[in-house]
Amino acid sequence: MIGIFITTSLFALLASMLFGLGMVWKSVSNNPDN
């Protein structure tokens, strides 16, 4: 049970990091002056 909770939290953390990175990359690629 603990292993499932740790795996789920790690997966959620990785997904949120990838989502944030994608949002930052999209905003940077949409602004050539940055």
Distance bins in CASP14 RR format, pairs under 12 A and 6 or more apart:
PFRMAT RR
TARGET T0000
AUTHOR 0000-0000-0000
RMODE 2
METHOD distances of the structure
MODEL  1
1 7 0 0 0 0 0 1 0 0 0 0 0
1 8 0 0 0 0 0 1 0 0 0 0 0
2 8 0 0 0 0 0 1 0 0 0 0 0
2 9 0 0 0 0 0 1 0 0 0 0 0
3 9 0 0 0 0 1 0 0 0 0 0 0
3 10 0 0 0 0 1 0 0 0 0 0 0
3 11 0 0 0 0 0 1 0 0 0 0 0
4 10 0 0 0 0 0 1 0 0 0 0 0
4 11 0 0 0 0 0 1 0 0 0 0 0
5 11 0 0 0 0 0 1 0 0 0 0 0
5 12 0 0 0 0 0 1 0 0 0 0 0
6 12 0 0 0 0 0 1 0 0 0 0 0
6 13 0 0 0 0 0 1 0 0 0 0 0
7 13 0 0 0 0 0 1 0 0 0 0 0
7 14 0 0 0 0 0 1 0 0 0 0 0
8 14 0 0 0 0 0 1 0 0 0 0 0
8 15 0 0 0 0 0 1 0 0 0 0 0
9 15 0 0 0 0 0 1 0 0 0 0 0
9 16 0 0 0 0 0 1 0 0 0 0 0
10 16 0 0 0 0 0 1 0 0 0 0 0
10 17 0 0 0 0 0 1 0 0 0 0 0
11 17 0 0 0 0 0 1 0 0 0 0 0
11 18 0 0 0 0 0 1 0 0 0 0 0
12 18 0 0 0 0 0 1 0 0 0 0 0
12 19 0 0 0 0 0 1 0 0 0 0 0
13 19 0 0 0 0 0 1 0 0 0 0 0
13 20 0 0 0 0 0 1 0 0 0 0 0
14 20 0 0 0 0 0 1 0 0 0 0 0
14 21 0 0 0 0 0 1 0 0 0 0 0
15 21 0 0 0 0 0 1 0 0 0 0 0
15 22 0 0 0 0 0 1 0 0 0 0 0
16 22 0 0 0 0 0 1 0 0 0 0 0
16 23 0 0 0 0 0 1 0 0 0 0 0
17 23 0 0 0 0 0 1 0 0 0 0 0
17 24 0 0 0 0 0 1 0 0 0 0 0
18 24 0 0 0 0 0 1 0 0 0 0 0
18 25 0 0 0 0 0 1 0 0 0 0 0
19 25 0 0 0 0 0 1 0 0 0 0 0
19 26 0 0 0 0 0 1 0 0 0 0 0
20 26 0 0 0 0 1 0 0 0 0 0 0
20 27 0 0 0 0 1 0 0 0 0 0 0
20 28 0 0 0 0 0 1 0 0 0 0 0
21 27 0 0 0 0 0 1 0 0 0 0 0
21 28 0 0 0 0 0 1 0 0 0 0 0
22 28 0 0 0 0 1 0 0 0 0 0 0
22 29 0 0 0 0 1 0 0 0 0 0 0
22 30 0 0 0 0 0 1 0 0 0 0 0
23 29 0 0 0 0 0 1 0 0 0 0 0
23 30 0 0 0 0 0 1 0 0 0 0 0
24 30 0 0 0 0 0 1 0 0 0 0 0
24 31 0 0 0 0 0 1 0 0 0 0 0
24 34 0 0 0 0 0 1 0 0 0 0 0
25 31 0 0 0 0 0 1 0 0 0 0 0
25 34 0 0 0 0 0 1 0 0 0 0 0
27 34 0 0 0 0 1 0 0 0 0 0 0
28 34 1 0 1 0 0 0 0 0 0 0 0
END
